[in-house]
Amino acid sequence: MVWRRAVDLIPVVAEVTWRFPEHEKYEIGRQMRRAVASVAFNISEGSGKRTSKDYISFLHIAYGSANEVETQVESVSGLGYLKEGEKERLLDELLEIKKMINGVIRFVREKNIV
């Protein structure tokens, strides 16, 4: 389930960001923690909406937040803040989450389930 994958990524990103240099923990680290949480939060909020259109809108917001986290991962990797292999693991997980979000969007659009 995409929501579970997104929720499970929150503590992973939190653990990574708390190792950032002190001056970055509350700048880019805080923004990364908020963006990764936004993925799960928007999936959850959208699932409670009354129409498929509203649900899909929230799924698009979640997808955008996943894109934001990808850019942040690339940025902090370039600054040398990630351990060996962390960039690839995070980007791989974000890619899978984005694929799953797209799958849910297609399903909701086709079935008009909400």
C-alpha positions in Angstrom: 0.0 0.0 0.0 1.4 3.4 -1.0 0.3 5.1 2.2 2.3 2.6 4.3 5.4 3.0 2.1 5.2 6.7 2.5 4.7 6.5 6.3 7.6 4.1 6.6 9.9 6.6 4.8 9.2 9.4 7.3 11.5 8.0 10.1 14.2 7.0 7.5 14.4 10.6 6.3 14.2 11.9 9.9 17.2 9.7 10.9 19.2 10.9 8.0 18.4 14.6 8.5 19.3 14.6 12.2 22.9 13.7 11.2 23.2 16.8 9.1 25.5 19.6 10.3 23.9 21.7 13.1 23.2 24.6 10.8 21.3 22.4 8.3 19.2 20.3 10.8 16.7 23.2 11.1 17.0 24.5 7.5 17.0 21.9 4.7 16.7 19.0 7.2 13.4 20.5 8.6 12.1 21.1 5.0 12.9 17.5 4.1 11.1 16.1 7.1 8.1 18.2 6.3 8.1 17.3 2.6 8.4 13.5 3.2 5.6 13.7 5.8 3.5 15.6 3.3 3.6 12.6 0.9 1.9 10.4 3.5 -0.4 13.1 4.9 -1.8 14.0 1.5 -2.4 10.4 0.5 -4.3 9.9 3.8 -6.3 13.2 3.6 -7.2 12.6 0.0 -8.6 9.1 0.7 -11.2 10.7 2.9 -12.5 13.1 0.3 -16.0 12.8 -1.1 -15.1 12.8 -4.8 -12.6 11.1 -7.0 -11.5 14.5 -8.3 -10.7 15.7 -4.8 -8.8 12.4 -4.0 -6.8 12.7 -7.2 -5.9 16.3 -6.4 -4.4 15.2 -3.1 -2.6 12.4 -4.8 -1.0 14.9 -7.2 0.1 17.0 -4.2 1.6 13.9 -2.6 3.4 13.2 -5.9 4.7 16.8 -6.0 6.0 16.4 -2.4 7.8 13.2 -3.4 9.5 15.2 -6.2 10.5 17.8 -3.7 12.1 15.2 -1.5 14.0 13.8 -4.5 15.4 17.3 -5.2 16.4 17.7 -1.6 18.1 14.3 -1.6 20.1 15.3 -4.6 21.0 18.6 -3.0 22.2 17.2 0.3 24.0 14.4 -1.5 26.0 17.1 -3.4 26.8 18.7 -0.1 28.2 15.4 1.3 25.6 14.9 4.0 24.6 11.4 3.0 26.3 8.1 3.9 27.4 5.7 1.1 24.3 4.3 -0.6 21.8 6.5 1.1 21.1 8.6 -1.9 20.4 5.6 -4.1 18.2 3.9 -1.4 16.1 7.1 -0.8 15.7 7.8 -4.5 14.7 4.2 -5.3 12.1 4.3 -2.6 10.8 7.7 -3.7 10.5 6.3 -7.3 8.5 3.3 -6.1 6.2 5.6 -4.1 5.7 7.8 -7.1 4.9 4.8 -9.3 2.4 3.6 -6.7 0.8 7.0 -6.5 0.4 7.1 -10.3 -1.2 3.6 -10.1 -3.7 4.8 -7.5 -4.5 7.9 -9.6 -5.2 5.7 -12.6 -7.3 3.3 -10.6 -9.4 6.1 -9.0 -9.8 7.8 -12.4 -10.9 4.6 -14.1 -13.2 3.3 -11.4 -14.4 6.7 -10.1 -14.4 5.0 -6.7 -14.9 7.9 -4.3 
